[in-house]
C-alpha cells in the first residue's frame, strides 16, 4: 500500500509541475491570495469546518474526501485523494482502524507546515473501545485480535462535537492567524447550538417512557447512547462488516423487543431492512414500526451541499423521541 501511494503521488506531482499547476508554496499566506487547503474524510468534520470558516469560507478550499456515499469502513483512497492530502494545510480524519491507510498517505506529505487532526487522538482517554453487546454477532476474524479497536463513530456525540470544533478552531487560528478571531467567534456560536441540542436530547431521555433501543443493524450510536444513559441491543458492532445475522441473534433481538415492550426497532440509513422485518416477525405483537437513524457514514458530495450536521442530529432526535415512547 505504501509503495503504491508513493508511486501514485510522485506521478501526480510530476504532472502538476509540468503543467504549471504546482505553485511550489507550502506555507499558507492569506495576504498572497492563496487559499487555505482543508481536507476532511467524513461529512461531520467537513460541515464543522464549514461552520467555523463562516464568511471566511472564500479564503479556503474545503474538500470532502468520502463523497461518493461509501462509508469510512470500506473506503480506499485514489491517487488524486492522496495528492489532496499530501498538499493540504489541514487534514481531518477519524484515526481509527478504518483509517490505517492515513499514516502512509501522510508520510508522502509535501507540505512541511501541514496540520493533522485525528478525532480519536483529540478524545484521548475518552475514546471508547469497540463493544460487543449482549446478543451481538461476533466477527470471527477479530477473535484473536490483540490491539484494542476503538469505536470510530465519535461524531455521533454532540458533546464530542463541541470538543472537536474547538480543536479545529484553535488549529485554524494557528494556521491562519489573520482570521483567528472570526474562527473563534463562529465556533463559540456553533458550540452554543450544539449545547442546546444536547440539552434537548437529555430532556428526551429524561422524559422517556423507557430507555431501551433495539438496532436491527450495526450499532454506531454508542457514544450517543452513553451520553444519555440509553440501553441498547444490536445485531452487529458499529464497525462490523457482517450483514447476515444468525437465527439466535434474530431471536434474541425479538425477545428484547417483547421484554421491553418496545413500539419499534431501529435501522441505519441505506439499510434494506430485511433483518428488521425478520426480527419483527418473531415478536409477539405484529404492529411494530421500523424507524431509521442517520449515522452520517455515507453522505455524498451532493447531499453535503444542502445538508448540515446539526440538521441531521435534530432529525435523529425526533426519531429517537418516537423510539423512546
N, C-alpha and C positions, 0 to 999 in steps of 0.2 A: 504493500500500500504506500509506504513512504517513498519507495523508488518511483512509483507511478506518479505520485503527487509532484515530486521534484522534477521529473521529465516534463510533465504537463505544464507546470509553472514556467520552466525555462523556455519552452516553446512559445507560450503566450506572451511572455515578457519580450522575447525577441521580436515577435510580430508587432508588439506595441512600439518598440524602439524604431524599427524600420519604417513603420507607417507614420511616425511622428506624433503618436498619441501619448507617449510617455513623457511626463514633464520632468522626471528625474528628481522632483522635490519630495521629501519625506516628512517635513515638518509643516503642520498646519499654520498658516498665516492669514488671518481673516482680512488684514489690510490689503493683501495682494489679490483678493477676489477668489482665491482658491477655496473650493467648497470643502467642508468637513465631511469626511467619508466615514459612514457608520454602517456596519453590517450586523443584523440580528438574525439568529437562526429561527426563532419562533415568533409567532404573532404577538403574544402578550408583550414581550420585550420591545418589539418593533413599535407597538402602539404606545408604550410608556415613553419611549424616546420621542415619538411624535408629539406627545402631550408636553413633555419637558422642553422641547425646542420651541413650541408655540409659534409666535410670529417670526422667530429666527430660523424657521424651517427652510427658508430660501437660501440660507447660508450653508445648508447641509445636503448631502446626497445620501439618503437613507434607503437601505436595501433589506428586504425580507428574503432570506435565503430559502426557507422551506415554503415556497409559494405555489406549489403545484397541487396541494391537497394531500401529499404524502406526509405521514407524521414522523417525528424525530426517531422513532424506533426502527424505521426501515429506510431512512434517508441515506443516500450515498452522494457525496459532493461531486460535481462535474469539474472539469478543468477551469471553466470560467468562474465557478464558485470559489475555487482555490485562489485564483488570481484576485478576486474581490477581497477575500480575507487577507491575503498577503500584503495588500497595498492600503488597506483602510486605516483610519486613525483610531477607531474604536470598534472592537468586536465583542458581541454579546452572545453567550451560549449558555446552555444549562450546565454542562460539565459533568454529566453522569456517564453511565455505561454506554448509552447510545451515542455519546459524543467522543468515543475513543479515537476517531479519525482526526479530531481537532488538534491534538498535540503534534501530529505530523504536519498538518497544514500550517500551524503557527511557526514551526521550525523553518519554513520557507519564506517567512515574512521579509519583505524588502523595506519595511518602514521601521526604522530604529526607535521612533517615538510612539509606536503603536501601544495602545492600552487595551487590555483584555479584562472583561468581567465574566466570570463563570458563576452562575447563580448559586450553585451548591456551595461554592467556596465562600460566597458572601454570607450564607446562612451559618456556616461553620458547624458548631455543635448542635444547632437547632435543626439541621438536616436529619430526616428520618430514614432509617433503613427500610428497604422493601419488606413488607409484612405479608406473611401467609396467614390469612384469616381462617377461622374455623370453617370447614366445608369447601375450601377452595381447591381447585385442581392444582396439583403440584407439577412444576416443569421438571421433567426428568433430567434434562441436560444440566440443570443447576444444582442437583442434589449434592455433588461433591465440591461445589464451588467454595473456595477458601476466603476470598475477599468479600467484604460487605458490599452489597449492592444497594445504593440509596434510591429512595423513591424520587423520581425526577420531576414529578408534577408539582413543583414548588409554587408555580404561578397561580394555583387554584386556592391559595390562601390570600385574602385581602390584607392580612397583617404582614405577610411576606412581601406582598406587592409594594407596600409602603417602604419597607426596608430596601428593596431593590431600587425603587425610584430615587431615594435619597442617595444611594451609592452611584447611580447613573448621573445624577445631577452634579455630585461632587467631582466625578471623573470628567464630565464635560466641562466643568468650570476650570479644571486644571489644564485641559487641552486647549480650551478656547476662552481664556480669561476676559476677553473683550465683551462676551455676552454672559458672564457668570451670574450677574445679579438677576438677569431675566430668567436663567435656568432655575435659580433658587426660588424665585417668586412663583414661577409656574409649578414647580414641584410642591411647594407649600400649599398652593390652592388645590392641586390634584390630590395630595395626601389627605386633605380635609374631606374631599369627596369619597375617598377610599374609607376613611374613618366613619363617615355617615352610613355608607353601605354596610360596613362591618357591624355597626350598631343595629341596623335593620335585620341582618342575619341573626344576630344574637337574640333580638326580640322575637323573631320567628321561632327559634329553638326554645326559648323560654315559654312561649305560649302554645307549644305543640301538644297535640293530644298524646302523641307517642314520639319517641326519638330513634326509632329503628328504621333502617332502609335496606332494601334488597336490590342489588345490582345484578341483573342477568347479563353480565358483560364483564369487561375488565374493570378494575377499581382504581382510577387515578385521583379520586377525591379524598384521599386520606388526610391531607393537610387541612382541608376544609372541614371534614368531619371532626377531626381532633379539636379544631378551633372552637366548635360549638357543642362538644360533648355528644355527638351522634354515634349510635352503634350501627355498624354496617356489616352486611354479609354480601359476598360476591362470588362469581364463578371463577374469576382469574385475578391474579395480582395486576397492578397497574401497568407494568412493563411487559406483561406476558405476551408471547407470540401465539399462544394456544387459541383455538377457535371452537374446538369441539369439546363439549362437556360430557362427562360420564353420566350414566343414569343415577349414580349415587349423588352427584353434585346437583342434578336437577331435583331429585327427591329432597335433598337437604334444604335447598332454597325454597321449594314449595312448602315444606314443613314450617320454615321460619315465617313465611307469609301468613300461614294459618295461625301459628302460635302468637304472633304479634298483632293479628287481626288487621293486617295492612290493606289499604284500599288500592294499592298499585305496586308495580315493580318498576325499576329504572333501567334504562339503556343509555348508551352514548350515541352521539352523532355518527351517522354512517352505519349504524347497526342494522342488520337485516331482520332483527327482532325474532329470529327463529327460536333462539334459546328462551327468550321471554315468553313466547307462546307455549313452549314446551313446559316451562315452569308453571304457568297459569293453568294449563290443562291438568296438572297434578295437584292443584289446590282443591279444598273442599267447596269453595264458593267460586262460581264462574264469572261474576260481574266485576272483575278486577281490571284496572286500566294499566296501560303501558305508557310511561312518561319518559321523556328524553332530556338529559342534561348535556350541555355543550362543554367539552373539556378543552376546546380550542387547540387541539392537536393537529387538525387537518384543515386549517384556514387557508384558502387560496389567495393569490395576489389580488384577484378581482374582488373577493369578499372583503379583503383587508382595507380596500379603499373606502368602503362605506360602513365598515364595522368598527366597533371600539370595545376594548376590554371591559370597561365599566358597563356598557350596554349588555354585553353577554352575561356578566355576573348578575346584573339586575334581572335578566330573563331567567337565569338559573335560580335566583331567589324565589321567583313566582312559582316555578315548577316545584321547588323544594317545599314551599308552603303547602301545596296540594298534597305532596307525598307524606307530610308530617301530620295530616289531619285524618 
